[in-house]
Amino acid sequence: MLSYCRGGSLCDTMGKALETQCPLPESKVHVAFVQLCGALHYCHRHGVVHRDIKLDNLCWTDTR
């Protein structure tokens, strides 16, 4: 079962940041990138390959 992510997709978050001209802090971008790399590494180690990696397919939640 998948959990609900209130933040929507990472594409939505990036779009809102562009609209408001308030970019995401570099620290949050860094954390998201490191987590994405870790998730992909985990999947690949277990024989899972994702063929459509893009911002629309990445769930995002802001834990503040």
All heavy atoms as TSV, in Angstrom:
chain	resi	resn	atom	element	x	y	z
A	1	MET	N	N	0.831	-1.170	0.000
A	1	MET	CA	C	0.000	0.000	0.000
A	1	MET	C	C	0.887	1.249	0.000
A	1	MET	O	O	1.904	1.280	0.685
A	1	MET	CB	C	-0.906	0.002	1.226
A	1	MET	CG	C	-1.752	1.255	1.275
A	1	MET	SD	S	-2.664	1.505	2.803
A	1	MET	CE	C	-3.755	0.154	2.812
A	2	LEU	N	N	0.502	2.239	-0.764
A	2	LEU	CA	C	1.254	3.487	-0.836
A	2	LEU	C	C	0.661	4.521	0.112
A	2	LEU	O	O	-0.553	4.598	0.280
A	2	LEU	CB	C	1.221	4.044	-2.257
A	2	LEU	CG	C	1.907	3.194	-3.318
A	2	LEU	CD1	C	1.698	3.824	-4.691
A	2	LEU	CD2	C	3.382	3.062	-3.027
A	3	SER	N	N	1.522	5.320	0.718
A	3	SER	CA	C	1.068	6.400	1.588
A	3	SER	C	C	0.785	7.651	0.763
A	3	SER	O	O	1.404	7.874	-0.277
A	3	SER	CB	C	2.133	6.723	2.625
A	3	SER	OG	O	2.387	5.606	3.422
A	4	TYR	N	N	-0.140	8.467	1.250
A	4	TYR	CA	C	-0.479	9.719	0.583
A	4	TYR	C	C	0.584	10.768	0.877
A	4	TYR	O	O	0.983	10.951	2.031
A	4	TYR	CB	C	-1.846	10.206	1.068
A	4	TYR	CG	C	-2.230	11.545	0.521
A	4	TYR	CD1	C	-2.549	11.688	-0.820
A	4	TYR	CD2	C	-2.273	12.659	1.332
A	4	TYR	CE1	C	-2.897	12.914	-1.346
A	4	TYR	CE2	C	-2.632	13.892	0.823
A	4	TYR	CZ	C	-2.947	14.017	-0.514
A	4	TYR	OH	O	-3.287	15.225	-1.023
A	5	CYS	N	N	1.057	11.446	-0.156
A	5	CYS	CA	C	2.030	12.535	0.002
A	5	CYS	C	C	1.326	13.853	-0.282
A	5	CYS	O	O	0.923	14.117	-1.416
A	5	CYS	CB	C	3.205	12.354	-0.959
A	5	CYS	SG	S	4.280	11.001	-0.517
A	6	ARG	N	N	1.162	14.681	0.718
A	6	ARG	CA	C	0.442	15.943	0.569
A	6	ARG	C	C	1.089	16.915	-0.395
A	6	ARG	O	O	0.423	17.768	-0.948
A	6	ARG	CB	C	0.337	16.647	1.914
A	6	ARG	CG	C	-0.565	15.989	2.857
A	6	ARG	CD	C	-0.480	16.700	4.174
A	6	ARG	NE	N	-0.706	15.695	5.181
A	6	ARG	CZ	C	-1.514	15.844	6.186
A	6	ARG	NH1	N	-2.117	16.972	6.379
A	6	ARG	NH2	N	-1.704	14.872	7.020
A	7	GLY	N	N	2.371	16.837	-0.568
A	7	GLY	CA	C	3.081	17.819	-1.377
A	7	GLY	C	C	2.883	17.671	-2.875
A	7	GLY	O	O	3.275	18.536	-3.640
A	8	GLY	N	N	2.279	16.579	-3.316
A	8	GLY	CA	C	2.127	16.357	-4.750
A	8	GLY	C	C	3.434	15.929	-5.376
A	8	GLY	O	O	4.323	15.402	-4.709
A	9	SER	N	N	3.554	16.183	-6.666
A	9	SER	CA	C	4.775	15.779	-7.359
A	9	SER	C	C	5.854	16.857	-7.203
A	9	SER	O	O	5.567	18.013	-6.880
A	9	SER	CB	C	4.496	15.552	-8.844
A	9	SER	OG	O	4.284	16.788	-9.493
A	10	LEU	N	N	7.062	16.456	-7.438
A	10	LEU	CA	C	8.162	17.417	-7.382
A	10	LEU	C	C	8.014	18.447	-8.495
A	10	LEU	O	O	8.397	19.602	-8.340
A	10	LEU	CB	C	9.500	16.683	-7.488
A	10	LEU	CG	C	10.753	17.477	-7.167
A	10	LEU	CD1	C	10.643	18.214	-5.846
A	10	LEU	CD2	C	11.969	16.579	-7.151
A	11	CYS	N	N	7.381	18.056	-9.594
A	11	CYS	CA	C	7.116	18.988	-10.690
A	11	CYS	C	C	6.171	20.104	-10.231
A	11	CYS	O	O	6.374	21.273	-10.546
A	11	CYS	CB	C	6.542	18.238	-11.884
A	11	CYS	SG	S	6.383	19.245	-13.359
A	12	ASP	N	N	5.129	19.744	-9.474
A	12	ASP	CA	C	4.200	20.737	-8.936
A	12	ASP	C	C	4.931	21.733	-8.031
A	12	ASP	O	O	4.704	22.939	-8.096
A	12	ASP	CB	C	3.085	20.060	-8.131
A	12	ASP	CG	C	2.160	19.219	-8.972
A	12	ASP	OD1	O	2.087	19.456	-10.206
A	12	ASP	OD2	O	1.510	18.308	-8.411
A	13	THR	N	N	5.792	21.202	-7.169
A	13	THR	CA	C	6.542	22.051	-6.242
A	13	THR	C	C	7.459	22.999	-6.996
A	13	THR	O	O	7.546	24.182	-6.666
A	13	THR	CB	C	7.361	21.179	-5.274
A	13	THR	OG1	O	6.467	20.313	-4.576
A	13	THR	CG2	C	8.123	22.027	-4.280
A	14	MET	N	N	8.132	22.494	-8.018
A	14	MET	CA	C	9.029	23.343	-8.809
A	14	MET	C	C	8.229	24.419	-9.547
A	14	MET	O	O	8.651	25.567	-9.630
A	14	MET	CB	C	9.813	22.496	-9.814
A	14	MET	CG	C	10.724	21.468	-9.189
A	14	MET	SD	S	12.159	22.180	-8.413
A	14	MET	CE	C	13.066	22.648	-9.843
A	15	GLY	N	N	7.046	24.051	-10.078
A	15	GLY	CA	C	6.203	25.015	-10.771
A	15	GLY	C	C	5.757	26.136	-9.853
A	15	GLY	O	O	5.777	27.316	-10.223
A	16	LYS	N	N	5.351	25.790	-8.626
A	16	LYS	CA	C	4.939	26.804	-7.649
A	16	LYS	C	C	6.104	27.718	-7.290
A	16	LYS	O	O	5.927	28.922	-7.120
A	16	LYS	CB	C	4.394	26.130	-6.395
A	16	LYS	CG	C	3.053	25.477	-6.606
A	16	LYS	CD	C	2.621	24.720	-5.363
A	16	LYS	CE	C	1.397	23.870	-5.652
A	16	LYS	NZ	N	1.086	22.958	-4.551
A	17	ALA	N	N	7.290	27.139	-7.165
A	17	ALA	CA	C	8.470	27.937	-6.835
A	17	ALA	C	C	8.773	28.938	-7.956
A	17	ALA	O	O	9.138	30.081	-7.694
A	17	ALA	CB	C	9.678	27.035	-6.582
A	18	LEU	N	N	8.585	28.517	-9.201
A	18	LEU	CA	C	8.815	29.420	-10.329
A	18	LEU	C	C	7.755	30.515	-10.389
A	18	LEU	O	O	8.070	31.677	-10.659
A	18	LEU	CB	C	8.833	28.641	-11.638
A	18	LEU	CG	C	10.052	27.774	-11.889
A	18	LEU	CD1	C	9.856	26.930	-13.149
A	18	LEU	CD2	C	11.299	28.624	-12.025
A	19	GLU	N	N	6.496	30.156	-10.128
A	19	GLU	CA	C	5.404	31.132	-10.164
A	19	GLU	C	C	5.583	32.221	-9.117
A	19	GLU	O	O	5.331	33.387	-9.378
A	19	GLU	CB	C	4.056	30.442	-9.933
A	19	GLU	CG	C	3.582	29.620	-11.093
A	19	GLU	CD	C	2.321	28.827	-10.758
A	19	GLU	OE1	O	1.756	29.009	-9.657
A	19	GLU	OE2	O	1.907	28.028	-11.615
A	20	THR	N	N	5.996	31.828	-7.934
A	20	THR	CA	C	6.153	32.784	-6.836
A	20	THR	C	C	7.539	33.420	-6.824
A	20	THR	O	O	7.804	34.271	-5.988
A	20	THR	CB	C	5.910	32.098	-5.479
A	20	THR	OG1	O	6.862	31.046	-5.308
A	20	THR	CG2	C	4.511	31.541	-5.391
A	21	GLN	N	N	8.390	33.002	-7.714
A	21	GLN	CA	C	9.778	33.467	-7.788
A	21	GLN	C	C	10.485	33.294	-6.447
A	21	GLN	O	O	11.250	34.140	-6.006
A	21	GLN	CB	C	9.845	34.910	-8.261
A	21	GLN	CG	C	9.340	35.074	-9.676
A	21	GLN	CD	C	9.485	36.480	-10.195
A	21	GLN	OE1	O	9.853	37.403	-9.474
A	21	GLN	NE2	N	9.220	36.650	-11.470
A	22	CYS	N	N	10.163	32.184	-5.811
A	22	CYS	CA	C	10.771	31.837	-4.526
A	22	CYS	C	C	11.399	30.458	-4.681
A	22	CYS	O	O	10.733	29.442	-4.458
A	22	CYS	CB	C	9.705	31.837	-3.431
A	22	CYS	SG	S	10.353	31.484	-1.797
A	23	PRO	N	N	12.657	30.396	-5.089
A	23	PRO	CA	C	13.280	29.094	-5.362
A	23	PRO	C	C	13.391	28.235	-4.112
A	23	PRO	O	O	13.405	28.730	-2.990
A	23	PRO	CB	C	14.666	29.474	-5.896
A	23	PRO	CG	C	14.930	30.825	-5.350
A	23	PRO	CD	C	13.591	31.497	-5.222
A	24	LEU	N	N	13.437	26.933	-4.345
A	24	LEU	CA	C	13.647	26.008	-3.238
A	24	LEU	C	C	15.046	26.213	-2.677
A	24	LEU	O	O	16.004	26.408	-3.431
A	24	LEU	CB	C	13.511	24.568	-3.723
A	24	LEU	CG	C	12.143	24.134	-4.209
A	24	LEU	CD1	C	12.239	22.743	-4.824
A	24	LEU	CD2	C	11.145	24.158	-3.091
A	25	PRO	N	N	15.175	26.148	-1.358
A	25	PRO	CA	C	16.505	26.281	-0.761
A	25	PRO	C	C	17.428	25.151	-1.234
A	25	PRO	O	O	16.984	24.010	-1.402
A	25	PRO	CB	C	16.252	26.170	0.739
A	25	PRO	CG	C	14.798	26.409	0.918
A	25	PRO	CD	C	14.133	26.010	-0.354
A	26	GLU	N	N	18.670	25.477	-1.433
A	26	GLU	CA	C	19.639	24.488	-1.908
A	26	GLU	C	C	19.708	23.288	-0.977
A	26	GLU	O	O	19.868	22.154	-1.425
A	26	GLU	CB	C	21.016	25.126	-2.038
A	26	GLU	CG	C	22.040	24.216	-2.655
A	26	GLU	CD	C	23.389	24.889	-2.849
A	26	GLU	OE1	O	23.464	26.118	-2.899
A	26	GLU	OE2	O	24.383	24.141	-2.949
A	27	SER	N	N	19.543	23.516	0.320
A	27	SER	CA	C	19.617	22.406	1.278
A	27	SER	C	C	18.497	21.394	1.031
A	27	SER	O	O	18.718	20.184	1.116
A	27	SER	CB	C	19.549	22.937	2.708
A	27	SER	OG	O	18.341	23.656	2.908
A	28	LYS	N	N	17.285	21.863	0.702
A	28	LYS	CA	C	16.174	20.952	0.427
A	28	LYS	C	C	16.390	20.209	-0.885
A	28	LYS	O	O	16.068	19.032	-0.999
A	28	LYS	CB	C	14.851	21.704	0.377
A	28	LYS	CG	C	14.336	22.082	1.728
A	28	LYS	CD	C	12.930	22.592	1.640
A	28	LYS	CE	C	12.430	22.928	3.027
A	28	LYS	NZ	N	11.004	23.249	3.018
A	29	VAL	N	N	16.917	20.905	-1.878
A	29	VAL	CA	C	17.199	20.265	-3.163
A	29	VAL	C	C	18.248	19.169	-2.964
A	29	VAL	O	O	18.121	18.069	-3.502
A	29	VAL	CB	C	17.675	21.302	-4.208
A	29	VAL	CG1	C	18.118	20.621	-5.479
A	29	VAL	CG2	C	16.567	22.316	-4.493
A	30	HIS	N	N	19.267	19.454	-2.172
A	30	HIS	CA	C	20.325	18.485	-1.907
A	30	HIS	C	C	19.764	17.246	-1.218
A	30	HIS	O	O	20.065	16.108	-1.611
A	30	HIS	CB	C	21.419	19.119	-1.055
A	30	HIS	CG	C	22.542	18.191	-0.742
A	30	HIS	ND1	N	22.613	17.494	0.444
A	30	HIS	CD2	C	23.618	17.814	-1.453
A	30	HIS	CE1	C	23.693	16.737	0.450
A	30	HIS	NE2	N	24.317	16.905	-0.698
A	31	VAL	N	N	18.933	17.444	-0.209
A	31	VAL	CA	C	18.336	16.313	0.517
A	31	VAL	C	C	17.487	15.476	-0.434
A	31	VAL	O	O	17.567	14.240	-0.430
A	31	VAL	CB	C	17.510	16.810	1.720
A	31	VAL	CG1	C	16.660	15.685	2.309
A	31	VAL	CG2	C	18.423	17.389	2.785
A	32	ALA	N	N	16.667	16.130	-1.254
A	32	ALA	CA	C	15.807	15.398	-2.198
A	32	ALA	C	C	16.647	14.593	-3.185
A	32	ALA	O	O	16.325	13.441	-3.492
A	32	ALA	CB	C	14.898	16.372	-2.941
A	33	PHE	N	N	17.732	15.183	-3.680
A	33	PHE	CA	C	18.589	14.491	-4.642
A	33	PHE	C	C	19.266	13.281	-4.009
A	33	PHE	O	O	19.296	12.199	-4.603
A	33	PHE	CB	C	19.635	15.459	-5.206
A	33	PHE	CG	C	20.521	14.834	-6.235
A	33	PHE	CD1	C	20.043	14.561	-7.504
A	33	PHE	CD2	C	21.833	14.507	-5.936
A	33	PHE	CE1	C	20.854	13.969	-8.458
A	33	PHE	CE2	C	22.648	13.924	-6.888
A	33	PHE	CZ	C	22.162	13.658	-8.154
A	34	VAL	N	N	19.763	13.446	-2.804
A	34	VAL	CA	C	20.420	12.334	-2.110
A	34	VAL	C	C	19.417	11.205	-1.851
A	34	VAL	O	O	19.731	10.024	-2.038
A	34	VAL	CB	C	21.071	12.817	-0.796
A	34	VAL	CG1	C	21.514	11.655	0.073
A	34	VAL	CG2	C	22.254	13.729	-1.105
A	35	GLN	N	N	18.179	11.564	-1.450
A	35	GLN	CA	C	17.166	10.541	-1.209
A	35	GLN	C	C	16.785	9.828	-2.506
A	35	GLN	O	O	16.578	8.615	-2.508
A	35	GLN	CB	C	15.931	11.165	-0.572
A	35	GLN	CG	C	16.169	11.561	0.859
A	35	GLN	CD	C	14.953	12.201	1.496
A	35	GLN	OE1	O	14.023	12.613	0.820
A	35	GLN	NE2	N	14.967	12.282	2.809
A	36	LEU	N	N	16.682	10.572	-3.599
A	36	LEU	CA	C	16.371	9.959	-4.891
A	36	LEU	C	C	17.462	8.973	-5.299
A	36	LEU	O	O	17.173	7.849	-5.705
A	36	LEU	CB	C	16.202	11.024	-5.965
A	36	LEU	CG	C	16.061	10.515	-7.401
A	36	LEU	CD1	C	14.829	9.640	-7.545
A	36	LEU	CD2	C	16.013	11.666	-8.379
A	37	CYS	N	N	18.701	9.389	-5.158
A	37	CYS	CA	C	19.811	8.490	-5.508
A	37	CYS	C	C	19.796	7.237	-4.639
A	37	CYS	O	O	20.014	6.130	-5.130
A	37	CYS	CB	C	21.148	9.219	-5.363
A	37	CYS	SG	S	21.416	10.491	-6.604
A	38	GLY	N	N	19.527	7.405	-3.348
A	38	GLY	CA	C	19.459	6.265	-2.448
A	38	GLY	C	C	18.320	5.317	-2.810
A	38	GLY	O	O	18.485	4.093	-2.778
A	39	ALA	N	N	17.168	5.875	-3.168
A	39	ALA	CA	C	16.021	5.043	-3.546
A	39	ALA	C	C	16.313	4.267	-4.832
A	39	ALA	O	O	15.994	3.080	-4.932
A	39	ALA	CB	C	14.780	5.916	-3.718
A	40	LEU	N	N	16.907	4.935	-5.804
A	40	LEU	CA	C	17.242	4.250	-7.060
A	40	LEU	C	C	18.272	3.158	-6.833
A	40	LEU	O	O	18.169	2.070	-7.407
A	40	LEU	CB	C	17.749	5.248	-8.093
A	40	LEU	CG	C	16.695	6.179	-8.675
A	40	LEU	CD1	C	17.348	7.227	-9.570
A	40	LEU	CD2	C	15.653	5.392	-9.439
A	41	HIS	N	N	19.248	3.430	-5.996
A	41	HIS	CA	C	20.271	2.429	-5.681
A	41	HIS	C	C	19.628	1.202	-5.015
A	41	HIS	O	O	19.930	0.057	-5.375
A	41	HIS	CB	C	21.336	3.039	-4.779
A	41	HIS	CG	C	22.427	2.097	-4.409
A	41	HIS	ND1	N	23.301	1.575	-5.334
A	41	HIS	CD2	C	22.784	1.566	-3.217
A	41	HIS	CE1	C	24.155	0.771	-4.723
A	41	HIS	NE2	N	23.856	0.747	-3.437
A	42	TYR	N	N	18.729	1.447	-4.075
A	42	TYR	CA	C	18.024	0.358	-3.400
A	42	TYR	C	C	17.233	-0.476	-4.410
A	42	TYR	O	O	17.292	-1.710	-4.396
A	42	TYR	CB	C	17.091	0.932	-2.329
A	42	TYR	CG	C	16.259	-0.121	-1.642
A	42	TYR	CD1	C	16.758	-0.788	-0.525
A	42	TYR	CD2	C	14.991	-0.451	-2.093
A	42	TYR	CE1	C	16.012	-1.769	0.113
A	42	TYR	CE2	C	14.233	-1.424	-1.470
A	42	TYR	CZ	C	14.747	-2.081	-0.364
A	42	TYR	OH	O	14.009	-3.052	0.254
A	43	CYS	N	N	16.489	0.209	-5.283
A	43	CYS	CA	C	15.696	-0.514	-6.289
A	43	CYS	C	C	16.580	-1.342	-7.204
A	43	CYS	O	O	16.283	-2.507	-7.479
A	43	CYS	CB	C	14.870	0.478	-7.117
A	43	CYS	SG	S	13.501	1.212	-6.202
A	44	HIS	N	N	17.655	-0.762	-7.679
A	44	HIS	CA	C	18.543	-1.480	-8.601
A	44	HIS	C	C	19.193	-2.689	-7.930
A	44	HIS	O	O	19.363	-3.732	-8.552
A	44	HIS	CB	C	19.597	-0.534	-9.158
A	44	HIS	CG	C	19.017	0.472	-10.107
A	44	HIS	ND1	N	19.765	1.504	-10.630
A	44	HIS	CD2	C	17.780	0.617	-10.620
A	44	HIS	CE1	C	18.998	2.228	-11.432
A	44	HIS	NE2	N	17.784	1.711	-11.429
A	45	ARG	N	N	19.536	-2.555	-6.657
A	45	ARG	CA	C	20.113	-3.686	-5.919
A	45	ARG	C	C	19.129	-4.840	-5.814
A	45	ARG	O	O	19.530	-5.993	-5.679
A	45	ARG	CB	C	20.513	-3.267	-4.502
A	45	ARG	CG	C	21.871	-2.679	-4.376
A	45	ARG	CD	C	22.301	-2.604	-2.920
A	45	ARG	NE	N	21.163	-2.470	-2.026
A	45	ARG	CZ	C	21.070	-1.603	-1.033
A	45	ARG	NH1	N	22.050	-0.772	-0.790
A	45	ARG	NH2	N	20.004	-1.551	-0.272
A	46	HIS	N	N	17.840	-4.521	-5.848
A	46	HIS	CA	C	16.802	-5.543	-5.704
A	46	HIS	C	C	16.155	-5.899	-7.033
A	46	HIS	O	O	15.077	-6.486	-7.082
A	46	HIS	CB	C	15.755	-5.085	-4.689
A	46	HIS	CG	C	16.276	-5.072	-3.295
A	46	HIS	ND1	N	16.960	-3.993	-2.754
A	46	HIS	CD2	C	16.257	-6.021	-2.331
A	46	HIS	CE1	C	17.316	-4.278	-1.532
A	46	HIS	NE2	N	16.909	-5.507	-1.240
A	47	GLY	N	N	16.819	-5.542	-8.133
A	47	GLY	CA	C	16.364	-5.963	-9.448
A	47	GLY	C	C	15.189	-5.178	-10.019
A	47	GLY	O	O	14.531	-5.635	-10.942
A	48	VAL	N	N	14.909	-4.005	-9.447
A	48	VAL	CA	C	13.809	-3.171	-9.936
A	48	VAL	C	C	14.387	-2.015	-10.741
A	48	VAL	O	O	15.304	-1.336	-10.291
A	48	VAL	CB	C	12.973	-2.612	-8.761
A	48	VAL	CG1	C	11.881	-1.679	-9.262
A	48	VAL	CG2	C	12.384	-3.753	-7.950
A	49	VAL	N	N	13.861	-1.813	-11.928
A	49	VAL	CA	C	14.331	-0.714	-12.773
A	49	VAL	C	C	13.133	0.171	-13.104
A	49	VAL	O	O	12.085	-0.308	-13.515
A	49	VAL	CB	C	14.970	-1.241	-14.078
A	49	VAL	CG1	C	15.382	-0.096	-14.974
A	49	VAL	CG2	C	16.157	-2.133	-13.765
A	50	HIS	N	N	13.281	1.467	-12.905
A	50	HIS	CA	C	12.228	2.424	-13.220
A	50	HIS	C	C	12.599	3.091	-14.532
A	50	HIS	O	O	13.655	3.696	-14.656
A	50	HIS	CB	C	12.115	3.460	-12.105
A	50	HIS	CG	C	10.862	4.276	-12.171
A	50	HIS	ND1	N	10.524	5.043	-13.251
A	50	HIS	CD2	C	9.869	4.428	-11.276
A	50	HIS	CE1	C	9.381	5.654	-13.016
A	50	HIS	NE2	N	8.956	5.297	-11.818
A	51	ARG	N	N	11.728	2.974	-15.525
A	51	ARG	CA	C	12.070	3.473	-16.857
A	51	ARG	C	C	11.512	4.862	-17.154
A	51	ARG	O	O	11.625	5.348	-18.265
A	51	ARG	CB	C	11.558	2.498	-17.907
A	51	ARG	CG	C	12.269	1.166	-17.831
A	51	ARG	CD	C	11.787	0.159	-18.810
A	51	ARG	NE	N	10.992	0.702	-19.889
A	51	ARG	CZ	C	10.352	-0.007	-20.778
A	51	ARG	NH1	N	10.401	-1.300	-20.711
A	51	ARG	NH2	N	9.657	0.557	-21.729
A	52	ASP	N	N	10.884	5.498	-16.179
A	52	ASP	CA	C	10.275	6.796	-16.434
A	52	ASP	C	C	10.522	7.740	-15.259
A	52	ASP	O	O	9.594	8.235	-14.630
A	52	ASP	CB	C	8.775	6.613	-16.679
A	52	ASP	CG	C	8.125	7.841	-17.294
A	52	ASP	OD1	O	8.856	8.690	-17.842
A	52	ASP	OD2	O	6.890	7.950	-17.216
A	53	ILE	N	N	11.791	7.989	-14.974
A	53	ILE	CA	C	12.145	8.867	-13.864
A	53	ILE	C	C	12.047	10.308	-14.344
A	53	ILE	O	O	12.751	10.720	-15.261
A	53	ILE	CB	C	13.563	8.567	-13.344
A	53	ILE	CG1	C	13.619	7.139	-12.833
A	53	ILE	CG2	C	13.957	9.552	-12.255
A	53	ILE	CD1	C	15.000	6.648	-12.532
A	54	LYS	N	N	11.124	11.050	-13.726
A	54	LYS	CA	C	10.952	12.466	-14.049
A	54	LYS	C	C	10.278	13.141	-12.863
A	54	LYS	O	O	9.767	12.476	-11.957
A	54	LYS	CB	C	10.122	12.640	-15.318
A	54	LYS	CG	C	8.730	12.053	-15.253
A	54	LYS	CD	C	8.018	12.193	-16.584
A	54	LYS	CE	C	6.639	11.540	-16.513
A	54	LYS	NZ	N	5.965	11.575	-17.791
A	55	LEU	N	N	10.278	14.468	-12.856
A	55	LEU	CA	C	9.736	15.206	-11.726
A	55	LEU	C	C	8.268	14.892	-11.463
A	55	LEU	O	O	7.819	14.887	-10.320
A	55	LEU	CB	C	9.910	16.710	-11.944
A	55	LEU	CG	C	11.360	17.207	-12.019
A	55	LEU	CD1	C	11.377	18.709	-12.258
A	55	LEU	CD2	C	12.115	16.866	-10.762
A	56	ASP	N	N	7.493	14.631	-12.524
A	56	ASP	CA	C	6.074	14.298	-12.360
A	56	ASP	C	C	5.869	12.988	-11.610
A	56	ASP	O	O	4.815	12.781	-11.015
A	56	ASP	CB	C	5.382	14.184	-13.719
A	56	ASP	CG	C	5.069	15.523	-14.333
A	56	ASP	OD1	O	4.770	16.464	-13.572
A	56	ASP	OD2	O	5.123	15.632	-15.573
A	57	ASN	N	N	6.836	12.099	-11.631
A	57	ASN	CA	C	6.698	10.782	-11.010
A	57	ASN	C	C	7.359	10.686	-9.639
A	57	ASN	O	O	7.463	9.603	-9.081
A	57	ASN	CB	C	7.272	9.703	-11.926
A	57	ASN	CG	C	6.462	9.535	-13.180
A	57	ASN	OD1	O	5.302	9.916	-13.232
A	57	ASN	ND2	N	7.059	8.980	-14.206
A	58	LEU	N	N	7.812	11.812	-9.114
A	58	LEU	CA	C	8.438	11.822	-7.798
A	58	LEU	C	C	7.501	12.489	-6.803
A	58	LEU	O	O	7.149	13.658	-6.952
A	58	LEU	CB	C	9.776	12.571	-7.836
A	58	LEU	CG	C	10.835	11.960	-8.752
A	58	LEU	CD1	C	12.049	12.868	-8.828
A	58	LEU	CD2	C	11.229	10.588	-8.259
A	59	CYS	N	N	7.081	11.740	-5.790
A	59	CYS	CA	C	6.215	12.306	-4.753
A	59	CYS	C	C	7.059	13.150	-3.805
A	59	CYS	O	O	8.203	12.826	-3.519
A	59	CYS	CB	C	5.530	11.178	-3.970
A	59	CYS	SG	S	4.388	10.244	-4.986
A	60	TRP	N	N	6.438	14.192	-3.313
A	60	TRP	CA	C	7.168	15.155	-2.502
A	60	TRP	C	C	6.343	15.489	-1.277
A	60	TRP	O	O	5.152	15.731	-1.366
A	60	TRP	CB	C	7.384	16.407	-3.361
A	60	TRP	CG	C	7.991	17.576	-2.685
A	60	TRP	CD1	C	7.306	18.636	-2.168
A	60	TRP	CD2	C	9.366	17.840	-2.471
A	60	TRP	NE1	N	8.179	19.539	-1.662
A	60	TRP	CE2	C	9.452	19.085	-1.832
A	60	TRP	CE3	C	10.534	17.168	-2.764
A	60	TRP	CZ2	C	10.664	19.656	-1.475
A	60	TRP	CZ3	C	11.725	17.737	-2.415
A	60	TRP	CH2	C	11.795	18.964	-1.777
A	61	THR	N	N	6.958	15.503	-0.143
A	61	THR	CA	C	6.286	15.960	1.076
A	61	THR	C	C	7.255	16.845	1.834
A	61	THR	O	O	8.458	16.584	1.867
A	61	THR	CB	C	5.805	14.780	1.927
A	61	THR	OG1	O	5.100	15.294	3.049
A	61	THR	CG2	C	6.932	13.900	2.409
A	62	ASP	N	N	6.759	17.904	2.396
A	62	ASP	CA	C	7.599	18.841	3.123
A	62	ASP	C	C	7.378	18.628	4.612
A	62	ASP	O	O	6.282	18.861	5.122
A	62	ASP	CB	C	7.234	20.275	2.733
A	62	ASP	CG	C	8.240	21.278	3.233
A	62	ASP	OD1	O	9.202	20.872	3.903
A	62	ASP	OD2	O	8.075	22.471	2.943
A	63	THR	N	N	8.406	18.161	5.302
A	63	THR	CA	C	8.274	17.827	6.721
A	63	THR	C	C	8.550	19.016	7.626
A	63	THR	O	O	8.251	18.975	8.796
A	63	THR	CB	C	9.229	16.671	7.088
A	63	THR	OG1	O	10.550	17.044	6.743
A	63	THR	CG2	C	8.825	15.407	6.363
A	64	ARG	N	N	9.116	20.042	7.109
A	64	ARG	CA	C	9.445	21.273	7.849
A	64	ARG	C	C	9.843	20.967	9.235
A	64	ARG	O	O	9.518	21.144	10.248
A	64	ARG	CB	C	8.313	22.273	7.768
A	64	ARG	CG	C	8.168	22.808	6.391
A	64	ARG	CD	C	7.137	23.865	6.328
A	64	ARG	NE	N	6.872	24.092	4.919
A	64	ARG	CZ	C	5.883	24.760	4.437
A	64	ARG	NH1	N	5.038	25.320	5.242
A	64	ARG	NH2	N	5.711	24.914	3.176
